[in-house]
Amino acid sequence: MEAVFALCVNCAWGQAGGHKIKQLKKYLVVVLGIAMLMVVIMCATTLYQSYRQTRLSAVANASNVTLIAQRAISRNMEVLSLSLDTLAYRYQHPLGGRRLDDAQRYAYLFGSTANVSHIAVMAVIDASGTVQASSRRRQGDPAPNYGDRSYFLAHRDSTAVGLYVSKPILANLANAGHDVRVVVLSKRLFNQDGSFGGIVVMALDLSYFRELFEGLSLGADGVISLYSDDGVAYMRVPFSEQVIGRDLSNSANFQRIQSALQHEEGSFFARAHSDGVERLYTFRRIPDSPLILFVGYAEQAIFKSWYKTLYAVILSLFIFGLLSAYLLSHVRQELRRRVATERRLEELALTDGLTGLLNRRALDEALQAAWERCRRNLNSTFSVLFIDVDHFKPYNDTYGHKLGDTVLQEVARTISENLPRHTDCAGRYGGEEFVVLLELTDAEGARLMAQRLCDAVYSRLIVHASSPLRVVTISVGVATLQRAHHRRVEDVLNAADAALYQAKRDGRNTVRVSAMD
């Protein structure tokens, strides 16, 4: 980066002094802008790729969790379905054709599943809806009728239902001691002629799903839930009793994702209505059931590390911007110093060290430039004033060279202060002689200016005992460009010099105009 700034400085240094700072600023702004743009693009690309990879990893992790839970649920559903098939077979095919007493019949029908964890009850219901056998029914209890239940009506009205999974039910089971949230699994019984013979049912305690889900690690604010495809909640972890059995089909979130749920699996971002947390949800359908398994990872947890990287990049860019601004300011100040130094050197190269006016070389260049402009523009003209300090050698002899230098400085200052236009310039021609260049000034205007300078120097009242007037004075010769007589700029200068000598012969402290004017 330092090499780039050095290049900018060198490029700007090659421009005219008045434009160096602007040129440098332009170069630095362009270079810094390109550098900043490249850095921002690279950071943005890296952050986007990191964001995308973080999301893909989160989706993959959630998909693996849903796959594990789906397979566990599907495998247990198959086992429970087989248990219902076994119950149906044993109910329709008594052991050895013998008549069994109640205890033997109970053991034959339910002995293998009666004490299985999470199976709340198993039962056989005849075609009228009356319970014929139950794993929880005690001897002498009246036989309840469930002919109006959805899990009964579904099989009665159709032969193609297979394993039916009911919505969550709050069941009051004998010997349970409290109401239990269950889901009822049921299968159809067929008579020998293929007609409806009733159903076999199993009430599965929903705590089965809760225990399964709580064994999975989901991170901060992570959730796992089980819904039916029509929006009914079966289970949610973290567990909330109020969620179980709630119908969310009319909620805005469910309506928005309903089209996505037509697939067997997928993922989407959504804000939960229950806690307002934005999550990445991944879902899978449970085969041969209306159930859909959801796993949600909180967006803040997923992108926690990514956000740290983002803030670090933003902070780095901010620091980079501050450093760039500081460097730009520092380089600009350095260039100002260098430009000021160069301008000072230029001034020293063009300025007389004693008087502060133009030196002989700069004066010659100014006269030549004025001559060239008049050659290109016939309507343009200029005048020259040739000035000499009167009786200067006797002053030096009387007061010394140091005070003589002071007089020259005072005369130079008087000349500068009385030139009204910025286009007028004055220079030290040599010794005690000065030349004033007046552009776009005719002979009369030049004469008036020369008289003004004479009067100004006289009014300074600088003591000069060796002068007849007792003060320092000047004599001025005036010449104006005459194209018919002047072929070179030196001709104008020589004409002014001749007029100066005429002024000295006429008594000094006076102005004389060239005879050609």
Residue pairs with C-beta under 8 A, 6 or more apart in sequence:
1 35
1 327
4 31
4 35
5 28
5 31
5 327
5 331
8 24
8 27
8 28
8 31
8 331
9 24
9 331
9 334
9 335
11 23
11 27
12 20
12 21
12 23
12 24
12 27
12 335
13 20
13 335
13 338
15 23
17 339
17 342
17 343
17 346
20 335
20 339
21 332
21 335
21 336
21 339
24 331
24 332
24 335
25 328
25 332
28 328
28 331
28 332
29 328
32 324
32 328
35 324
36 317
36 320
36 321
36 324
39 317
39 320
40 317
43 313
43 317
47 306
47 309
47 310
47 313
50 306
50 309
51 303
51 306
54 302
54 303
54 305
54 306
55 280
55 302
58 280
58 297
58 302
59 267
59 280
59 282
61 297
62 267
62 280
62 281
62 282
62 295
62 296
62 297
63 265
63 267
63 282
63 284
65 216
65 218
65 224
65 282
65 295
66 265
66 282
66 283
66 284
66 293
66 294
66 295
67 284
68 216
69 212
69 213
69 216
69 224
69 293
69 295
70 284
70 285
70 286
70 293
72 212
73 209
73 212
73 226
73 286
73 291
73 293
74 286
74 287
74 288
76 208
77 163
77 185
77 286
77 288
77 289
80 119
80 185
80 202
80 204
81 163
81 185
81 187
83 112
83 113
83 119
83 122
83 202
84 122
84 163
84 185
84 186
84 187
84 200
84 201
84 202
85 187
86 112
87 109
87 110
87 113
87 122
87 124
87 200
88 124
88 187
88 189
88 200
90 108
90 109
91 109
91 124
91 132
91 133
91 189
91 200
92 189
92 197
94 100
94 105
94 108
95 104
95 108
100 108
102 139
105 133
106 114
106 133
106 135
109 122
109 124
109 133
109 135
110 122
110 133
110 135
113 119
113 122
113 135
114 122
114 135
117 208
118 204
118 205
118 207
118 208
119 135
119 202
119 203
119 204
119 205
120 136
120 171
120 173
120 176
120 180
120 182
120 203
120 204
120 205
121 134
121 135
121 136
121 171
121 173
121 201
121 202
121 203
122 134
122 135
122 200
122 201
122 202
122 203
123 131
123 132
123 133
123 134
123 135
123 136
123 137
123 200
123 201
124 131
124 132
124 133
124 134
124 189
124 198
124 199
124 200
124 201
125 131
125 132
125 146
125 152
125 198
125 199
125 200
125 201
126 132
126 197
126 198
127 156
127 196
127 197
127 198
128 145
128 147
128 198
129 145
129 146
129 147
129 148
129 149
129 152
130 143
130 144
130 145
130 147
131 137
131 143
131 144
131 145
131 146
132 143
132 198
136 173
136 174
136 175
136 176
137 143
137 174
138 174
138 175
141 174
146 152
146 201
147 153
149 166
149 184
150 166
150 167
151 164
151 166
151 184
151 186
151 199
151 201
152 186
152 199
154 161
154 164
154 186
155 161
155 164
155 186
155 187
155 188
155 196
155 199
156 196
159 188
161 188
162 187
162 288
163 185
163 186
163 187
163 288
163 289
164 184
164 185
164 186
164 187
165 183
165 184
165 185
165 228
165 289
165 290
165 291
166 183
166 184
166 185
166 186
167 183
167 228
167 232
167 245
168 181
168 182
168 183
168 206
168 232
168 233
168 234
168 244
168 245
169 181
169 182
169 183
169 184
169 203
170 179
170 180
170 181
170 245
171 179
171 180
171 181
171 182
171 203
172 179
172 180
173 180
173 203
180 203
180 205
181 205
181 206
181 207
181 244
181 245
182 203
182 204
182 205
182 206
183 203
183 204
183 206
183 234
184 201
184 202
184 203
184 204
185 201
185 202
185 203
185 204
186 199
186 200
186 201
186 202
187 199
187 200
188 196
188 197
188 199
189 196
189 197
189 198
189 199
189 200
190 196
190 197
191 197
206 234
206 235
206 244
209 226
209 234
209 235
210 235
210 237
210 239
213 224
213 225
213 226
213 235
213 237
214 237
214 239
216 224
216 295
218 224
218 237
218 295
218 296
218 297
219 297
219 298
219 301
220 298
220 300
220 301
221 275
221 277
221 279
221 298
221 300
221 301
222 279
222 295
222 296
222 297
222 298
222 301
223 236
223 237
223 238
223 272
223 279
223 294
223 295
223 296
224 236
224 237
224 293
224 294
224 295
224 296
225 233
225 234
225 235
225 236
225 237
225 243
225 293
225 294
225 296
226 233
226 234
226 235
226 236
226 291
226 292
226 293
226 294
227 233
227 234
227 248
227 291
227 292
227 294
228 234
228 290
228 291
228 292
229 261
229 285
229 290
229 291
229 292
230 247
230 249
230 290
231 247
231 248
231 249
231 250
231 251
231 254
232 245
232 246
232 247
232 248
232 249
233 243
233 244
233 245
233 246
233 247
233 248
234 244
234 291
235 244
236 243
236 244
240 274
243 274
248 254
248 273
251 273
252 273
253 270
253 271
253 272
253 273
256 270
257 268
257 270
257 281
260 266
260 268
260 283
261 283
261 292
264 284
264 285
265 282
265 283
265 284
265 285
266 282
266 283
267 280
267 281
267 282
267 283
268 280
268 281
269 278
269 279
269 280
269 281
269 299
270 278
270 279
270 281
271 277
271 278
271 279
272 278
272 279
272 296
277 298
277 299
277 300
278 298
278 299
278 300
279 296
279 297
279 298
279 299
280 296
280 297
280 299
280 302
281 294
281 295
281 296
282 294
282 295
282 296
283 292
283 293
283 294
283 295
284 292
284 293
285 291
285 292
285 293
286 292
286 293
300 307
349 362
350 358
350 359
350 361
350 362
351 357
351 358
351 359
351 362
352 358
352 359
352 412
352 427
352 428
353 359
354 405
354 408
354 409
354 412
354 428
355 408
355 409
355 411
355 412
355 428
355 434
356 409
356 412
356 413
356 416
357 412
357 415
357 416
357 426
357 427
357 428
357 434
358 366
358 425
358 426
358 427
358 428
359 427
359 428
360 427
360 428
360 429
360 430
362 427
363 425
363 427
363 428
363 429
363 435
363 437
366 425
366 427
366 437
367 384
367 435
367 437
367 489
367 492
367 493
368 489
370 382
370 437
370 439
370 489
371 382
371 481
371 488
371 489
371 492
373 380
373 439
374 380
374 381
374 382
374 481
378 483
380 439
380 440
381 440
381 441
381 442
381 480
381 481
382 437
382 438
382 439
382 440
382 441
382 480
382 481
382 492
383 437
383 438
383 441
383 442
383 443
383 445
383 446
383 478
383 479
383 480
383 481
384 435
384 436
384 437
384 438
384 446
384 478
384 479
384 480
384 492
384 493
384 495
384 496
385 435
385 436
385 438
385 446
385 449
385 450
385 453
385 476
385 477
385 478
385 496
386 429
386 433
386 434
386 435
386 476
386 477
386 478
386 479
386 493
386 496
386 497
386 499
386 500
387 411
387 415
387 433
387 434
387 435
387 436
387 453
387 474
387 475
387 476
387 477
387 500
388 432
388 433
388 434
388 474
388 475
388 500
388 504
389 395
389 407
389 408
389 411
389 432
389 433
389 472
389 473
389 474
390 467
390 472
390 473
390 474
390 475
390 504
390 508
390 509
391 464
391 466
391 467
391 508
392 404
392 407
392 431
392 432
394 466
394 467
395 403
395 404
395 407
395 464
395 466
395 467
395 472
396 404
397 466
398 465
398 466
407 462
407 472
408 428
408 432
410 460
410 462
410 472
411 434
411 457
411 472
411 474
412 426
412 428
412 434
414 453
414 456
414 457
414 460
415 426
415 434
415 436
415 453
415 456
416 426
417 456
418 449
418 452
418 453
418 456
419 425
419 426
419 436
419 449
423 439
423 440
424 436
424 437
424 438
424 439
425 436
425 437
426 434
426 435
426 436
426 437
427 434
427 435
427 437
428 434
429 435
435 493
435 496
436 449
436 453
438 445
438 446
438 449
441 449
441 480
442 480
443 478
443 480
443 513
443 517
446 478
446 479
446 480
446 513
447 478
447 511
447 513
450 476
450 478
450 511
451 476
451 511
453 474
453 476
454 473
454 474
454 475
454 476
454 509
454 510
454 511
457 472
457 473
457 474
458 469
458 471
458 473
458 509
460 471
460 472
461 471
462 471
462 472
463 470
463 471
463 472
464 470
464 471
464 472
464 473
467 473
469 509
473 508
473 509
474 509
475 500
475 503
475 504
475 508
475 509
475 510
475 511
475 512
476 500
476 503
476 510
476 511
476 512
477 496
477 497
477 498
477 499
477 500
477 501
477 502
477 503
477 511
477 512
477 513
477 514
478 496
478 499
478 511
478 512
478 513
478 514
478 517
479 492
479 493
479 495
479 496
479 498
479 499
479 513
479 514
479 516
479 517
480 492
480 514
480 517
481 492
482 492
482 516
482 517
485 491
485 495
485 516
486 492
486 495
495 514
495 516
496 514
498 514
498 515
499 512
499 513
499 514
499 515
500 512
502 512
503 510
503 511
503 512
506 512
